[in-house]
Amino acid sequence: MATTFEKPATADSERRFFLIMTSIITAGIVAGFSVHLGMGRSTFAVPLPYHLHGVIFFTWVALFFTQNVLITKNQVALHRTLGMVSVVWVPLMVAAGVYLMFVVMQRTGGPFFFAQNTFFFSNITEVLCFALLTFAGLRVRRHTGWHRRLMLCGFAVLSNPGFGRLLPLPLLIPYAWHVMVFVVLVFPIAGMIRDKIRLGHVHPAWWWGVGAIVAFQIVADLLAMSAFGTGLVEQLIAGTPGAERPMEAFLPPGFAM
């Protein structure tokens, strides 16, 4: 494992890199939701679980960005203190994320450009993957190289909804969800390329991060495609407005971008 000791020049360079990556992800998340709100595709006129979910997740985005700013400014003590919030906040995010999936599935059936079974299982495994990578990063926080990379991989997973709103997903049916997963993988892949150029090798934390993201998506796909998974989704939405749309992704009549 990498140690906590780094050469000053290397440490400053790494801190800047991770701040830049965090800034890009944060901007993508904010832009995605803001653009949809501005275009009238999103609204604040939704049930309470949506608002709670938004507050909880955007608080994490703000916290993660702040943490990277603090470490770039070498305010390590405050960085560590704020880091303790993660112990409570990450489980709260998992609970809010999973609960909202049940609400969305029954209320609308999910976005039309996603198959319902893919949307349901992928969202749940995604938030679990985020939690796993984040807690893994916290566990190895004394080993800076591992900590930074695993935490960024976890944060990248959360970019899915933000960047997804900036993509023409209806035109990407039936691959819309998996295109978003590829966008998530761009960030650890960029980290791998940087490591190879600057350090001469790829830090193993990137492989663990990428492996976890891919593995969790494979599990989601297997569940979604199984008779068990499809049946579970059908049971969940039976008798609700969510059952009024097809299980598979589709384009509504008269749809236009």
C-alpha positions in Angstrom: 0.0 0.0 0.0 1.0 3.6 -0.5 2.1 5.3 2.6 1.0 8.7 4.0 4.5 10.1 3.2 4.8 11.9 -0.1 7.3 14.2 -1.7 6.0 17.8 -1.5 5.9 18.3 -5.3 4.2 15.0 -5.9 1.7 15.7 -3.1 0.8 19.1 -4.4 0.4 17.7 -7.9 -1.9 14.9 -6.7 -4.0 17.2 -4.6 -4.5 19.5 -7.6 -5.4 16.6 -9.8 -8.0 15.2 -7.4 -9.5 18.7 -6.8 -9.8 19.2 -10.6 -11.5 15.8 -11.0 -13.8 16.5 -8.1 -14.7 19.9 -9.5 -15.5 18.4 -12.9 -17.8 15.8 -11.3 -19.4 18.4 -9.1 -20.0 20.7 -12.0 -21.5 17.9 -14.1 -23.9 16.9 -11.3 -25.0 20.5 -10.7 -25.3 21.3 -14.4 -27.3 18.2 -15.2 -30.0 18.9 -12.6 -30.0 22.7 -13.3 -30.4 22.3 -17.0 -33.4 19.9 -16.6 -34.9 22.3 -14.1 -34.4 25.2 -16.4 -35.9 23.4 -19.3 -39.0 22.4 -17.3 -38.1 18.7 -17.4 -37.7 18.6 -13.7 -39.9 20.3 -11.0 -39.9 20.9 -7.3 -43.6 19.8 -7.3 -42.8 16.2 -6.2 -43.4 14.2 -3.1 -41.3 14.7 0.0 -39.0 11.7 -0.5 -37.6 13.4 -3.7 -36.7 16.5 -1.7 -35.1 14.5 1.2 -33.1 12.5 -1.3 -31.9 15.7 -3.1 -30.8 17.4 0.1 -29.0 14.3 1.4 -27.1 13.6 -1.8 -26.3 17.3 -2.6 -25.0 17.7 0.9 -22.6 14.9 0.2 -21.5 16.5 -3.1 -20.8 19.8 -1.2 -19.0 17.9 1.5 -16.8 15.9 -0.8 -15.9 19.1 -2.8 -15.1 20.9 0.4 -12.9 18.0 1.6 -10.8 18.2 -1.5 -10.4 22.0 -1.2 -9.3 21.6 2.4 -6.7 19.0 1.7 -5.4 21.1 -1.2 -5.0 24.0 1.2 -3.3 21.6 3.6 -6.0 21.9 6.3 -5.6 18.3 7.2 -7.1 18.5 10.8 -10.4 20.0 9.6 -10.4 17.5 6.7 -10.2 14.6 9.1 -12.8 16.1 11.4 -15.3 16.6 8.6 -14.5 13.1 7.3 -16.1 11.6 10.4 -19.5 12.8 9.1 -19.2 10.1 6.4 -19.8 7.3 9.0 -23.3 8.5 9.4 -24.0 10.2 6.1 -23.2 7.3 3.7 -25.7 4.9 5.3 -28.2 7.7 5.2 -27.6 8.1 1.5 -28.0 4.4 0.9 -31.3 4.4 2.8 -32.6 7.5 0.9 -31.4 6.2 -2.4 -33.0 2.7 -2.1 -36.3 4.2 -0.7 -36.6 6.7 -3.5 -36.3 3.9 -6.0 -39.5 2.3 -4.6 -41.3 5.6 -4.7 -40.2 6.4 -8.3 -41.0 2.9 -9.6 -44.6 3.1 -8.2 -45.2 6.8 -9.0 -43.9 6.9 -12.6 -42.3 3.6 -13.5 -38.9 5.4 -14.0 -37.7 7.3 -17.0 -39.1 6.0 -20.3 -35.6 5.6 -21.9 -34.6 3.0 -19.3 -36.1 -0.5 -19.0 -37.8 -0.6 -15.6 -35.9 -3.7 -14.4 -32.6 -2.2 -15.4 -33.4 1.1 -13.8 -34.5 -0.4 -10.5 -31.6 -2.9 -9.9 -28.9 -0.6 -11.4 -29.8 2.3 -9.1 -29.8 0.1 -6.1 -26.5 -1.6 -6.9 -25.0 1.8 -7.8 -25.7 3.3 -4.4 -24.3 0.2 -2.7 -21.2 0.4 -4.9 -20.8 4.0 -3.9 -21.0 3.0 -0.2 -18.6 0.1 -0.6 -15.9 2.2 -2.3 -16.4 5.1 0.1 -16.1 3.0 3.2 -13.2 1.2 1.7 -11.5 4.6 1.1 -12.2 5.6 4.7 -10.8 2.4 6.0 -7.5 3.0 4.3 -7.4 6.7 5.0 -3.9 6.5 6.5 -2.7 5.3 3.1 -3.1 8.4 1.0 -2.8 6.9 -2.4 -5.5 4.3 -1.8 -7.8 6.7 0.1 -7.9 9.4 -2.6 -8.5 7.0 -5.4 -11.1 4.9 -3.8 -13.0 8.0 -2.6 -12.9 9.5 -6.0 -14.2 6.3 -7.6 -17.1 6.3 -5.1 -17.8 10.0 -5.9 -17.7 9.3 -9.7 -20.5 6.7 -9.2 -22.7 9.6 -8.0 -22.1 11.5 -11.3 -24.3 9.1 -13.2 -27.6 11.0 -12.7 -26.0 14.4 -13.3 -24.1 13.6 -16.5 -27.0 11.4 -17.7 -29.2 14.5 -17.8 -26.7 16.1 -20.1 -26.8 13.2 -22.6 -29.4 12.5 -25.3 -30.4 9.3 -23.5 -33.7 8.8 -25.4 -31.6 8.4 -28.6 -29.4 5.8 -26.9 -32.1 3.3 -26.2 -31.6 0.4 -25.4 -28.0 1.2 -24.2 -28.8 4.4 -22.3 -27.9 3.1 -18.9 -24.7 1.5 -19.9 -23.5 4.6 -21.7 -23.9 6.4 -18.4 -21.8 3.8 -16.7 -19.1 4.3 -19.3 -19.2 8.1 -18.5 -18.6 7.2 -14.8 -15.6 5.0 -15.7 -14.0 7.9 -17.6 -12.9 9.4 -14.3 -10.9 6.4 -12.9 -9.6 5.7 -16.4 -8.3 9.3 -16.5 -6.7 8.7 -13.1 -5.0 5.5 -14.5 -3.6 7.4 -17.5 -2.3 10.2 -15.2 -0.6 7.6 -12.9 1.0 5.9 -15.8 2.4 9.1 -17.2 3.4 10.7 -13.9 4.3 7.7 -11.8 5.2 5.1 -14.4 2.6 2.7 -13.1 -1.1 2.5 -12.4 -2.0 2.5 -8.7 -3.9 -0.7 -7.8 -6.7 1.3 -6.1 -7.9 2.3 -9.6 -8.3 -1.3 -10.6 -10.3 -2.1 -7.5 -12.5 0.9 -8.2 -13.1 0.1 -11.8 -13.6 -3.6 -10.9 -16.2 -2.7 -8.3 -18.2 -0.5 -10.7 -18.2 -3.1 -13.4 -18.9 -6.0 -11.1 -21.9 -4.2 -9.5 -23.3 -3.4 -12.9 -22.9 -7.0 -14.0 -24.9 -8.1 -10.9 -27.6 -5.5 -11.6 -27.8 -6.7 -15.2 -28.1 -10.4 -14.2 -30.8 -9.6 -11.6 -32.7 -7.4 -14.1 -32.6 -10.1 -16.8 -33.6 -12.9 -14.5 -37.2 -14.1 -14.1 -36.8 -13.4 -10.4 -35.8 -9.8 -11.0 -38.5 -9.1 -13.6 -41.1 -10.7 -11.4 -40.0 -8.6 -8.4 -40.3 -5.4 -10.4 -43.7 -6.4 -11.7 -44.9 -7.1 -8.1 -43.5 -3.8 -6.9 -45.4 -1.7 -9.4 -48.6 -3.8 -9.7 -51.7 -1.6 -9.3 -49.7 1.6 -9.3 -49.2 4.3 -12.0 -45.8 2.8 -12.6 -47.4 -0.3 -14.1 -49.0 1.8 -16.9 -45.8 2.0 -19.0 -44.0 -0.9 -20.7 -41.3 -2.8 -18.8 -38.8 -2.2 -21.6 -37.5 1.2 -22.6 -39.6 3.1 -25.2 -40.2 6.4 -26.9 -43.6 8.0 -26.0 -45.8 8.8 -29.0 -44.9 12.2 -30.5 -41.7 12.4 -28.5 -39.2 15.1 -29.6 -35.9 16.1 -28.0 
